[in-house]
Amino acid sequence: MPRICRFALLCLTDFSGTISGHCSTSIDRCNLIQHALTRRITTRSVIMQTNTTVLIIGAGPTGLTAAYCLRRHGIDCLIIDELAQASTTSNAAGVQARTLELWNEFGIVDQAFELGNKIEQVCAYAGEKQLFRIDFSHIDSPYQCVLLLPQYQTEHLMRTALQKEGLEVLRSHKLTALQQNDDGVTATIADADGAAHTVTADYVIGADGYHSTTRECVGIPFKKTDFDGHFMMMDAPVVKPESLNHQITLAFDPSGLLAIFPMQEYARVIIECSHDPELKSATEPTFDIFKQATERRYYQPVEYGDLVWQTAFYIHEGIVDRYREGRVFLAGDAAHVHSPAGGQGMNLGIQDADCLANTLAAVLSGANETTLNSYQDTRRPIAEKVIKMSSRMLKGANLKNPILVGIRNKVLPLITANANINNQMASTLAMLEH
């Protein structure tokens, strides 16, 4: 087949726009190419390839991981994202040991440690009483820690690795429809100007998050529940005490949870507001709200530096009925959502993507198509366990019944003082158990 012109879908004269067509017009006589050269139009902004082996929807950590793993297997793929620019916020910040092991295989783990903050313990308090200290320094991994790294830096590392494999993210392109048959999938995609383009693929991966268009296009049910709580989150440096920059800190208080996750340049601070008499009516976060909540909930004075970013959010929990519909697969938040407790979410999506890419590579290399079922069989039970665990952790941290709070505050120190139990808890958080 002749090589397809990059401007095929825009051409209305010599080239019909079908992939079987052939244009004999020379470069110096092609009006579209000359127009692009004089106006500095980039083909990424006006056109896209018309067929690929795997089409990936969404360029967050899950989609980028899928694309990178597929390219390592030598598989042609196209990755699109509806956002015009990459994320610039911290979002998911915890990178667990199992993910760090994958990043070692990808060749990006050293850069990640240069950018992130290596944390070896999680400490929880009720007033001045320390309820537990989970220690990562003895887990069975080369990476005995959790690495706190802003998500935008994670995505930058992954995009750079992907570029070395010869692939760029196609931005400002949104999936609008999917049709599939036994031979492949046809995706309709709108560019930044609203023009529709058609791409055919052997398989499609929906890594487009909680509000997944891919999931909607193929009609996969997504049952979810909403956690009873309103949360606020900010990024700001912790100036004092310095000790908070070397551990994850949780404060369990009747007025709500306080959590501090120190990254290299600033800390992520999360507060629960719904049951705080002074904050429950607040709808938008302010710097003063975080300072007030920290003062009430943590037993030592905390001084924050200048605010970097803040937002408010609610927590949803749920999982799709199935991870696959024919040749279309879901991964990451498109397939499951849960509480951020435990820092599992982004890691779960990255590990979904790695598993799915390896599964697709096996089938594309000749394995029986029934192998595709192993993706859901492997990953869905893991997601169910993570959802249950994160839900229990959040509910335990937000107990309001005085009797239950008293039991929690007596039992947790006893349980976590056992070295074997402590190490088991750390290994579970590090995602080494699956």
C-alpha positions as a Markdown table, in Angstrom:
| # | Residue | x | y | z |
|---|---|---|---|---|
| 1 | Met | 0.0 | 0.0 | 0.0 |
| 2 | Pro | 1.4 | 3.5 | -0.8 |
| 3 | Arg | 2.3 | 5.7 | 2.1 |
| 4 | Ile | -0.6 | 7.8 | 3.1 |
| 5 | Cys | -0.2 | 11.6 | 3.0 |
| 6 | Arg | -0.5 | 13.2 | 6.4 |
| 7 | Phe | -3.2 | 15.6 | 5.0 |
| 8 | Ala | -5.3 | 12.8 | 3.5 |
| 9 | Leu | -8.5 | 13.5 | 5.4 |
| 10 | Leu | -8.4 | 17.2 | 4.5 |
| 11 | Cys | -7.7 | 16.8 | 0.8 |
| 12 | Leu | -10.8 | 17.2 | -1.5 |
| 13 | Thr | -9.0 | 17.1 | -4.9 |
| 14 | Asp | -6.3 | 14.6 | -5.9 |
| 15 | Phe | -6.8 | 12.4 | -2.8 |
| 16 | Ser | -10.1 | 10.9 | -1.9 |
| 17 | Gly | -9.4 | 10.5 | 1.8 |
| 18 | Thr | -9.7 | 6.7 | 1.9 |
| 19 | Ile | -6.7 | 4.7 | 3.0 |
| 20 | Ser | -6.7 | 2.8 | -0.2 |
| 21 | Gly | -6.2 | 5.9 | -2.3 |
| 22 | His | -3.0 | 7.2 | -3.8 |
| 23 | Cys | -2.0 | 10.7 | -4.6 |
| 24 | Ser | 0.5 | 11.4 | -7.3 |
| 25 | Thr | 0.8 | 15.2 | -6.8 |
| 26 | Ser | 4.3 | 16.3 | -6.0 |
| 27 | Ile | 5.0 | 18.1 | -2.7 |
| 28 | Asp | 5.7 | 21.4 | -4.3 |
| 29 | Arg | 2.4 | 21.3 | -6.2 |
| 30 | Cys | 0.2 | 20.2 | -3.2 |
| 31 | Asn | -1.8 | 23.2 | -2.0 |
| 32 | Leu | -2.4 | 21.7 | 1.5 |
| 33 | Ile | 1.2 | 21.0 | 2.2 |
| 34 | Gln | 2.4 | 24.4 | 0.9 |
| 35 | His | -0.4 | 26.0 | 3.1 |
| 36 | Ala | 0.9 | 24.0 | 6.1 |
| 37 | Leu | 4.5 | 25.0 | 5.5 |
| 38 | Thr | 3.7 | 28.7 | 5.1 |
| 39 | Arg | 1.3 | 28.9 | 8.0 |
| 40 | Arg | 3.3 | 26.6 | 10.3 |
| 41 | Ile | 0.3 | 24.3 | 10.7 |
| 42 | Thr | 1.3 | 21.1 | 12.7 |
| 43 | Thr | -0.3 | 17.9 | 11.5 |
| 44 | Arg | -1.0 | 17.0 | 15.1 |
| 45 | Ser | -3.4 | 19.9 | 15.4 |
| 46 | Val | -5.2 | 19.3 | 12.1 |
| 47 | Ile | -5.1 | 15.6 | 11.3 |
| 48 | Met | -4.5 | 12.2 | 12.7 |
| 49 | Gln | -3.7 | 8.7 | 11.4 |
| 50 | Thr | -6.7 | 6.8 | 10.1 |
| 51 | Asn | -5.9 | 3.3 | 11.4 |
| 52 | Thr | -3.9 | 1.8 | 14.2 |
| 53 | Thr | -3.6 | -1.5 | 16.1 |
| 54 | Val | -4.6 | -0.1 | 19.5 |
| 55 | Leu | -6.4 | 3.2 | 20.1 |
| 56 | Ile | -6.0 | 4.6 | 23.6 |
| 57 | Ile | -8.5 | 7.1 | 24.9 |
| 58 | Gly | -7.0 | 9.3 | 27.7 |
| 59 | Ala | -3.5 | 10.4 | 28.4 |
| 60 | Gly | -3.3 | 10.3 | 32.2 |
| 61 | Pro | -1.0 | 7.8 | 34.0 |
| 62 | Thr | -3.2 | 4.8 | 32.9 |
| 63 | Gly | -3.3 | 5.7 | 29.2 |
| 64 | Leu | 0.3 | 6.7 | 29.1 |
| 65 | Thr | 1.4 | 3.4 | 30.7 |
| 66 | Ala | -0.7 | 1.4 | 28.3 |
| 67 | Ala | 0.8 | 3.2 | 25.3 |
| 68 | Tyr | 4.3 | 2.8 | 26.6 |
| 69 | Cys | 4.0 | -0.9 | 27.3 |
| 70 | Leu | 2.4 | -1.5 | 23.9 |
| 71 | Arg | 5.2 | 0.4 | 22.1 |
| 72 | Arg | 7.8 | -1.7 | 24.0 |
| 73 | His | 6.2 | -4.7 | 22.5 |
| 74 | Gly | 6.5 | -3.1 | 19.1 |
| 75 | Ile | 2.7 | -2.6 | 18.7 |
| 76 | Asp | 1.4 | 0.4 | 16.8 |
| 77 | Cys | -0.9 | 2.6 | 18.8 |
| 78 | Leu | -2.5 | 6.0 | 18.9 |
| 79 | Ile | -3.2 | 7.9 | 22.1 |
| 80 | Ile | -5.6 | 10.8 | 22.3 |
| 81 | Asp | -6.8 | 13.2 | 25.0 |
| 82 | Glu | -9.5 | 15.8 | 24.9 |
| 83 | Leu | -7.5 | 18.3 | 27.0 |
| 84 | Ala | -5.5 | 20.8 | 25.0 |
| 85 | Gln | -2.7 | 20.8 | 27.6 |
| 86 | Ala | -1.2 | 18.3 | 30.0 |
| 87 | Ser | -2.2 | 18.5 | 33.7 |
| 88 | Thr | -0.3 | 21.0 | 35.8 |
| 89 | Thr | -1.7 | 20.0 | 39.2 |
| 90 | Ser | -0.6 | 17.4 | 41.7 |
| 91 | Asn | -3.8 | 15.2 | 41.8 |
| 92 | Ala | -2.7 | 11.6 | 42.7 |
| 93 | Ala | 0.6 | 11.9 | 44.5 |
| 94 | Gly | 1.4 | 8.5 | 46.0 |
| 95 | Val | 3.5 | 6.0 | 44.1 |
| 96 | Gln | 3.6 | 2.6 | 45.7 |
| 97 | Ala | 6.4 | 0.0 | 45.7 |
| 98 | Arg | 4.8 | -2.2 | 43.1 |
| 99 | Thr | 4.5 | 0.7 | 40.7 |
| 100 | Leu | 8.1 | 1.7 | 41.4 |
| 101 | Glu | 9.1 | -1.8 | 40.4 |
| 102 | Leu | 7.3 | -1.3 | 37.1 |
| 103 | Trp | 9.0 | 2.1 | 36.6 |
| 104 | Asn | 12.4 | 0.4 | 37.1 |
| 105 | Glu | 11.5 | -1.8 | 34.1 |
| 106 | Phe | 10.5 | 1.3 | 32.2 |
| 107 | Gly | 13.7 | 3.1 | 33.0 |
| 108 | Ile | 12.2 | 6.1 | 34.8 |
| 109 | Val | 12.4 | 5.2 | 38.5 |
| 110 | Asp | 15.7 | 7.1 | 39.1 |
| 111 | Gln | 14.2 | 10.3 | 37.7 |
| 112 | Ala | 11.1 | 9.7 | 39.8 |
| 113 | Phe | 13.2 | 9.6 | 43.0 |
| 114 | Glu | 15.0 | 12.8 | 42.0 |
| 115 | Leu | 11.7 | 14.6 | 41.7 |
| 116 | Gly | 9.7 | 12.9 | 44.6 |
| 117 | Asn | 9.9 | 12.6 | 48.3 |
| 118 | Lys | 10.8 | 9.1 | 49.7 |
| 119 | Ile | 8.6 | 8.3 | 52.7 |
| 120 | Glu | 9.1 | 5.3 | 54.9 |
| 121 | Gln | 6.4 | 5.6 | 57.5 |
| 122 | Val | 2.7 | 6.6 | 58.0 |
| 123 | Cys | 1.8 | 7.9 | 61.4 |
| 124 | Ala | -1.7 | 8.4 | 62.8 |
| 125 | Tyr | -2.7 | 10.4 | 65.9 |
| 126 | Ala | -5.8 | 11.0 | 68.0 |
| 127 | Gly | -4.9 | 14.1 | 69.9 |
| 128 | Glu | -1.4 | 13.6 | 71.3 |
| 129 | Lys | -1.7 | 9.8 | 71.2 |
| 130 | Gln | 0.0 | 8.0 | 68.4 |
| 131 | Leu | -2.4 | 5.3 | 67.2 |
| 132 | Phe | 0.0 | 3.6 | 64.8 |
| 133 | Arg | 3.2 | 3.9 | 62.8 |
| 134 | Ile | 3.2 | 1.8 | 59.6 |
| 135 | Asp | 6.8 | 1.1 | 58.6 |
| 136 | Phe | 7.7 | 0.4 | 55.0 |
| 137 | Ser | 11.4 | -0.2 | 55.6 |
| 138 | His | 11.0 | -4.0 | 55.9 |
| 139 | Ile | 8.7 | -4.8 | 52.9 |
| 140 | Asp | 9.8 | -7.3 | 50.3 |
| 141 | Ser | 10.7 | -4.9 | 47.6 |
| 142 | Pro | 13.8 | -3.0 | 46.4 |
| 143 | Tyr | 11.7 | 0.1 | 47.1 |
| 144 | Gln | 10.9 | 0.1 | 50.8 |
| 145 | Cys | 8.9 | 3.3 | 50.8 |
| 146 | Val | 6.0 | 5.2 | 49.2 |
| 147 | Leu | 7.2 | 7.9 | 46.8 |
| 148 | Leu | 5.2 | 11.2 | 47.0 |
| 149 | Leu | 5.3 | 12.8 | 43.5 |
| 150 | Pro | 2.8 | 15.2 | 41.9 |
| 151 | Gln | 0.8 | 13.6 | 39.2 |
| 152 | Tyr | 1.9 | 16.2 | 36.6 |
| 153 | Gln | 5.5 | 15.0 | 37.1 |
| 154 | Thr | 4.5 | 11.4 | 36.8 |
| 155 | Glu | 2.8 | 12.2 | 33.5 |
| 156 | His | 5.8 | 14.1 | 32.3 |
| 157 | Leu | 8.1 | 11.2 | 33.0 |
| 158 | Met | 5.8 | 8.8 | 31.2 |
| 159 | Arg | 5.3 | 11.2 | 28.2 |
| 160 | Thr | 9.1 | 11.5 | 27.9 |
| 161 | Ala | 9.5 | 7.7 | 27.9 |
| 162 | Leu | 6.8 | 7.4 | 25.3 |
| 163 | Gln | 8.4 | 10.0 | 23.1 |
| 164 | Lys | 11.6 | 7.9 | 23.1 |
| 165 | Glu | 9.4 | 5.1 | 21.7 |
| 166 | Gly | 8.4 | 7.4 | 18.9 |
| 167 | Leu | 4.9 | 8.3 | 20.1 |
| 168 | Glu | 3.3 | 11.6 | 21.0 |
| 169 | Val | -0.1 | 12.3 | 22.7 |
| 170 | Leu | -2.6 | 13.7 | 20.2 |
| 171 | Arg | -4.3 | 16.5 | 22.2 |
| 172 | Ser | -7.6 | 18.3 | 21.7 |
| 173 | His | -9.2 | 15.2 | 20.3 |
| 174 | Lys | -12.3 | 13.7 | 21.9 |
| 175 | Leu | -14.0 | 10.4 | 21.3 |
| 176 | Thr | -17.6 | 10.8 | 20.3 |
| 177 | Ala | -18.7 | 7.3 | 19.1 |
| 178 | Leu | -17.6 | 3.7 | 18.8 |
| 179 | Gln | -18.8 | 0.9 | 16.5 |
| 180 | Gln | -17.3 | -2.5 | 16.4 |
| 181 | Asn | -17.5 | -5.8 | 14.6 |
| 182 | Asp | -15.5 | -9.1 | 14.5 |
| 183 | Asp | -12.8 | -7.4 | 12.5 |
| 184 | Gly | -12.2 | -4.2 | 14.5 |
| 185 | Val | -13.4 | -1.0 | 16.0 |
| 186 | Thr | -14.3 | 2.3 | 14.3 |
| 187 | Ala | -13.9 | 5.4 | 16.4 |
| 188 | Thr | -15.4 | 8.8 | 15.6 |
| 189 | Ile | -13.2 | 11.5 | 17.1 |
| 190 | Ala | -13.7 | 15.3 | 17.1 |
| 191 | Asp | -10.8 | 17.6 | 16.9 |
| 192 | Ala | -10.4 | 21.0 | 18.5 |
| 193 | Asp | -12.5 | 22.7 | 15.8 |
| 194 | Gly | -15.3 | 20.1 | 16.1 |
| 195 | Ala | -14.4 | 18.3 | 12.8 |
| 196 | Ala | -15.1 | 14.6 | 12.9 |
| 197 | His | -12.4 | 12.0 | 12.0 |
| 198 | Thr | -12.6 | 8.3 | 11.8 |
| 199 | Val | -10.0 | 5.9 | 13.1 |
| 200 | Thr | -10.1 | 2.1 | 12.8 |
| 201 | Ala | -8.3 | -0.1 | 15.3 |
| 202 | Asp | -8.0 | -3.7 | 16.2 |
| 203 | Tyr | -8.6 | -2.8 | 19.9 |
| 204 | Val | -9.6 | 0.2 | 22.0 |
| 205 | Ile | -8.5 | 1.0 | 25.6 |
| 206 | Gly | -10.7 | 3.4 | 27.5 |
| 207 | Ala | -8.4 | 5.1 | 30.0 |
| 208 | Asp | -10.5 | 8.3 | 30.1 |
| 209 | Gly | -11.3 | 8.4 | 33.8 |
| 210 | Tyr | -14.4 | 8.6 | 36.0 |
| 211 | His | -16.6 | 10.3 | 33.4 |
| 212 | Ser | -15.4 | 7.8 | 30.7 |
| 213 | Thr | -16.9 | 8.4 | 27.2 |
| 214 | Thr | -15.5 | 5.0 | 26.2 |
| 215 | Arg | -17.6 | 3.3 | 28.9 |
| 216 | Glu | -20.7 | 5.2 | 27.8 |
| 217 | Cys | -20.1 | 4.4 | 24.1 |
| 218 | Val | -20.1 | 0.7 | 24.7 |
| 219 | Gly | -22.8 | 0.7 | 27.3 |
| 220 | Ile | -21.0 | -0.9 | 30.2 |
| 221 | Pro | -22.9 | -0.3 | 33.5 |
| 222 | Phe | -21.1 | 1.5 | 36.3 |
| 223 | Lys | -22.7 | 1.3 | 39.7 |
| 224 | Lys | -21.4 | 3.6 | 42.3 |
| 225 | Thr | -22.1 | 5.0 | 45.7 |
| 226 | Asp | -21.3 | 8.4 | 47.2 |
| 227 | Phe | -19.4 | 8.6 | 50.5 |
| 228 | Asp | -21.1 | 10.8 | 53.1 |
| 229 | Gly | -18.5 | 13.5 | 53.4 |
| 230 | His | -17.2 | 16.8 | 51.8 |
| 231 | Phe | -13.5 | 17.1 | 51.5 |
| 232 | Met | -11.1 | 19.9 | 50.7 |
| 233 | Met | -7.5 | 19.6 | 49.5 |
| 234 | Met | -4.6 | 22.1 | 49.2 |
| 235 | Asp | -1.0 | 22.0 | 48.2 |
| 236 | Ala | 1.3 | 24.2 | 50.4 |
| 237 | Pro | 4.8 | 23.8 | 52.0 |
| 238 | Val | 5.0 | 22.7 | 55.6 |
| 239 | Val | 7.4 | 25.2 | 57.2 |
| 240 | Lys | 7.1 | 23.8 | 60.8 |
| 241 | Pro | 7.5 | 21.3 | 62.2 |
| 242 | Glu | 10.1 | 19.9 | 59.9 |
| 243 | Ser | 9.3 | 16.3 | 61.0 |
| 244 | Leu | 6.0 | 16.5 | 59.0 |
| 245 | Asn | 8.1 | 16.6 | 55.8 |
| 246 | His | 9.4 | 13.1 | 56.4 |
| 247 | Gln | 6.3 | 11.1 | 57.1 |
| 248 | Ile | 2.7 | 10.8 | 56.0 |
| 249 | Thr | 0.6 | 12.2 | 58.9 |
| 250 | Leu | -3.0 | 11.4 | 59.7 |
| 251 | Ala | -4.9 | 13.1 | 62.5 |
| 252 | Phe | -8.2 | 11.4 | 63.6 |
| 253 | Asp | -10.4 | 14.0 | 65.3 |
| 254 | Pro | -14.2 | 14.2 | 66.0 |
| 255 | Ser | -14.4 | 17.2 | 63.8 |
| 256 | Gly | -12.9 | 15.3 | 60.9 |
| 257 | Leu | -9.8 | 13.8 | 59.3 |
| 258 | Leu | -6.6 | 15.7 | 58.6 |
| 259 | Ala | -4.0 | 14.2 | 56.3 |
| 260 | Ile | -0.7 | 15.6 | 55.3 |
| 261 | Phe | 1.4 | 14.1 | 52.5 |
| 262 | Pro | 4.7 | 15.9 | 52.0 |
| 263 | Met | 6.1 | 16.0 | 48.5 |
| 264 | Gln | 9.4 | 17.5 | 47.6 |
| 265 | Glu | 8.4 | 21.1 | 47.1 |
| 266 | Tyr | 5.1 | 21.3 | 49.1 |
| 267 | Ala | 2.7 | 19.1 | 51.0 |
| 268 | Arg | -0.8 | 17.8 | 50.1 |
| 269 | Val | -3.2 | 18.6 | 52.9 |
| 270 | Ile | -6.7 | 17.0 | 53.0 |
| 271 | Ile | -9.4 | 17.8 | 55.4 |
| 272 | Glu | -12.9 | 16.4 | 55.9 |
| 273 | Cys | -15.4 | 19.2 | 56.5 |
| 274 | Ser | -18.9 | 17.6 | 56.7 |
| 275 | His | -19.0 | 17.1 | 60.5 |
| 276 | Asp | -17.0 | 20.1 | 61.6 |
| 277 | Pro | -19.4 | 22.6 | 63.2 |
| 278 | Glu | -17.3 | 25.5 | 62.0 |
| 279 | Leu | -16.6 | 24.2 | 58.5 |
| 280 | Lys | -19.6 | 22.1 | 57.4 |
| 281 | Ser | -21.3 | 25.1 | 55.7 |
| 282 | Ala | -18.2 | 26.0 | 53.7 |
| 283 | Thr | -18.5 | 25.2 | 50.0 |
| 284 | Glu | -15.2 | 26.6 | 48.7 |
| 285 | Pro | -11.8 | 26.0 | 50.1 |
| 286 | Thr | -9.7 | 28.9 | 51.5 |
| 287 | Phe | -6.3 | 28.9 | 53.0 |
| 288 | Asp | -7.8 | 30.0 | 56.4 |
| 289 | Ile | -10.0 | 26.9 | 56.4 |
| 290 | Phe | -7.0 | 24.6 | 56.2 |
| 291 | Lys | -5.1 | 26.5 | 58.9 |
| 292 | Gln | -8.1 | 26.4 | 61.3 |
| 293 | Ala | -8.7 | 22.7 | 60.7 |
| 294 | Thr | -5.1 | 21.9 | 61.2 |
| 295 | Glu | -4.9 | 23.9 | 64.4 |
| 296 | Arg | -7.9 | 22.0 | 65.9 |
| 297 | Arg | -7.0 | 18.5 | 64.7 |
| 298 | Tyr | -3.2 | 18.2 | 65.1 |
| 299 | Tyr | -1.6 | 18.3 | 68.5 |
| 300 | Gln | 1.3 | 20.6 | 67.5 |
| 301 | Pro | 1.3 | 24.0 | 65.8 |
| 302 | Val | 1.8 | 23.7 | 62.1 |
| 303 | Glu | 3.0 | 26.6 | 59.9 |
| 304 | Tyr | 2.2 | 26.4 | 56.2 |
| 305 | Gly | 4.0 | 28.4 | 53.4 |
| 306 | Asp | 2.3 | 30.0 | 50.5 |
| 307 | Leu | -0.7 | 28.3 | 48.9 |
| 308 | Val | 0.0 | 26.5 | 45.6 |
| 309 | Trp | -3.3 | 25.0 | 44.7 |
| 310 | Gln | -6.6 | 24.1 | 46.4 |
| 311 | Thr | -9.9 | 22.3 | 45.5 |
| 312 | Ala | -12.9 | 20.6 | 47.0 |
| 313 | Phe | -14.2 | 17.1 | 46.2 |
| 314 | Tyr | -16.5 | 14.3 | 47.1 |
| 315 | Ile | -15.7 | 10.6 | 47.2 |
| 316 | His | -17.3 | 8.0 | 45.0 |
| 317 | Glu | -16.9 | 4.3 | 45.1 |
| 318 | Gly | -17.8 | 1.8 | 42.4 |
| 319 | Ile | -16.8 | -0.7 | 39.8 |
| 320 | Val | -18.0 | -1.6 | 36.3 |
| 321 | Asp | -19.9 | -4.8 | 35.7 |
| 322 | Arg | -17.2 | -5.9 | 33.2 |
| 323 | Tyr | -13.9 | -4.6 | 32.0 |
| 324 | Arg | -14.4 | -5.6 | 28.3 |
| 325 | Glu | -17.1 | -5.2 | 25.6 |
| 326 | Gly | -15.9 | -7.1 | 22.6 |
| 327 | Arg | -12.7 | -5.3 | 21.4 |
| 328 | Val | -13.0 | -2.4 | 23.8 |
| 329 | Phe | -11.4 | -2.5 | 27.3 |
| 330 | Leu | -11.6 | -0.2 | 30.3 |
| 331 | Ala | -8.7 | 0.6 | 32.7 |
| 332 | Gly | -8.1 | 2.8 | 35.6 |
| 333 | Asp | -10.8 | 5.2 | 36.8 |
| 334 | Ala | -12.9 | 4.3 | 33.8 |
| 335 | Ala | -13.4 | 0.9 | 35.4 |
| 336 | His | -13.3 | 1.6 | 39.1 |
| 337 | Val | -13.2 | 4.5 | 41.6 |
| 338 | His | -12.7 | 4.6 | 45.3 |
| 339 | Ser | -11.6 | 6.6 | 48.3 |
| 340 | Pro | -8.0 | 8.1 | 48.1 |
| 341 | Ala | -7.3 | 6.5 | 51.5 |
| 342 | Gly | -4.2 | 4.3 | 51.1 |
| 343 | Gly | -3.0 | 6.0 | 48.0 |
| 344 | Gln | -4.0 | 3.1 | 45.7 |
| 345 | Gly | -6.0 | 4.7 | 42.8 |
| 346 | Met | -3.4 | 5.8 | 40.3 |
| 347 | Asn | -1.3 | 2.8 | 41.1 |
| 348 | Leu | -4.2 | 0.5 | 40.4 |
| 349 | Gly | -4.7 | 2.1 | 37.0 |
| 350 | Ile | -1.1 | 1.9 | 36.1 |
| 351 | Gln | -1.0 | -1.8 | 36.9 |
| 352 | Asp | -4.3 | -2.3 | 35.0 |
| 353 | Ala | -2.6 | -0.8 | 32.0 |
| 354 | Asp | 0.5 | -2.9 | 32.3 |
| 355 | Cys | -1.6 | -6.1 | 32.6 |
| 356 | Leu | -3.8 | -5.2 | 29.6 |
| 357 | Ala | -1.0 | -4.2 | 27.4 |
| 358 | Asn | 0.8 | -7.5 | 28.0 |
| 359 | Thr | -2.5 | -9.4 | 27.4 |
| 360 | Leu | -3.1 | -7.6 | 24.1 |
| 361 | Ala | 0.5 | -8.1 | 23.0 |
| 362 | Ala | 0.2 | -11.9 | 23.6 |
| 363 | Val | -3.0 | -12.1 | 21.5 |
| 364 | Leu | -1.5 | -10.0 | 18.8 |
| 365 | Ser | 1.5 | -12.3 | 18.8 |
| 366 | Gly | -0.7 | -15.3 | 18.2 |
| 367 | Ala | -2.2 | -16.4 | 21.5 |
| 368 | Asn | -5.8 | -17.5 | 21.5 |
| 369 | Glu | -8.3 | -14.7 | 21.8 |
| 370 | Thr | -9.8 | -16.3 | 24.9 |
| 371 | Thr | -6.6 | -14.9 | 26.6 |
| 372 | Leu | -8.3 | -11.5 | 26.5 |
| 373 | Asn | -10.6 | -12.7 | 29.3 |
| 374 | Ser | -7.7 | -13.0 | 31.7 |
| 375 | Tyr | -7.4 | -9.2 | 31.9 |
| 376 | Gln | -10.8 | -8.9 | 33.8 |
| 377 | Asp | -10.3 | -12.2 | 35.6 |
| 378 | Thr | -7.0 | -10.9 | 37.0 |
| 379 | Arg | -7.7 | -7.2 | 37.6 |
| 380 | Arg | -11.3 | -7.0 | 38.7 |
| 381 | Pro | -10.9 | -9.0 | 41.9 |
| 382 | Ile | -7.9 | -6.8 | 42.8 |
| 383 | Ala | -10.0 | -3.6 | 42.3 |
| 384 | Glu | -12.8 | -5.1 | 44.5 |
| 385 | Lys | -10.3 | -5.7 | 47.3 |
| 386 | Val | -8.8 | -2.2 | 47.0 |
| 387 | Ile | -12.3 | -0.6 | 47.1 |
| 388 | Lys | -13.2 | -2.5 | 50.2 |
| 389 | Met | -9.9 | -1.7 | 51.9 |
| 390 | Ser | -9.9 | 2.0 | 51.1 |
| 391 | Ser | -13.6 | 2.3 | 52.2 |
| 392 | Arg | -12.8 | 0.7 | 55.6 |
| 393 | Met | -9.8 | 2.9 | 56.1 |
| 394 | Leu | -11.7 | 6.1 | 55.4 |
| 395 | Lys | -14.7 | 5.1 | 57.6 |
| 396 | Gly | -12.3 | 4.1 | 60.4 |
| 397 | Ala | -10.6 | 7.4 | 60.2 |
| 398 | Asn | -13.9 | 9.3 | 60.3 |
| 399 | Leu | -15.6 | 7.5 | 63.1 |
| 400 | Lys | -17.9 | 9.8 | 65.1 |
| 401 | Asn | -19.5 | 7.4 | 67.7 |
| 402 | Pro | -17.6 | 7.9 | 70.9 |
| 403 | Ile | -17.7 | 4.2 | 71.8 |
| 404 | Leu | -16.4 | 3.2 | 68.4 |
| 405 | Val | -13.7 | 5.9 | 68.6 |
| 406 | Gly | -12.6 | 4.6 | 72.0 |
| 407 | Ile | -12.4 | 1.0 | 70.7 |
| 408 | Arg | -10.4 | 2.1 | 67.7 |
| 409 | Asn | -8.0 | 4.2 | 69.7 |
| 410 | Lys | -7.3 | 1.3 | 72.0 |
| 411 | Val | -7.1 | -1.5 | 69.5 |
| 412 | Leu | -5.0 | 0.1 | 66.7 |
| 413 | Pro | -1.9 | 0.6 | 68.9 |
| 414 | Leu | -2.0 | -3.0 | 70.1 |
| 415 | Ile | -2.5 | -4.5 | 66.6 |
| 416 | Thr | 0.1 | -2.4 | 64.8 |
| 417 | Ala | 2.7 | -3.0 | 67.5 |
| 418 | Asn | 3.0 | -6.5 | 66.2 |
| 419 | Ala | 5.9 | -6.5 | 63.8 |
| 420 | Asn | 4.4 | -9.1 | 61.5 |
| 421 | Ile | 1.0 | -7.4 | 61.3 |
| 422 | Asn | 2.7 | -4.0 | 60.8 |
| 423 | Asn | 4.8 | -5.4 | 57.9 |
| 424 | Gln | 1.7 | -7.1 | 56.4 |
| 425 | Met | -0.2 | -3.8 | 56.5 |
| 426 | Ala | 2.8 | -2.0 | 54.8 |
| 427 | Ser | 3.0 | -4.7 | 52.1 |
| 428 | Thr | -0.7 | -4.4 | 51.4 |
| 429 | Leu | -0.4 | -0.6 | 51.0 |
| 430 | Ala | 2.6 | -1.1 | 48.8 |
| 431 | Met | 0.4 | -3.3 | 46.6 |
| 432 | Leu | 2.8 | -6.2 | 46.9 |
| 433 | Glu | 0.1 | -8.7 | 47.8 |
| 434 | His | -1.3 | -8.9 | 44.2 |
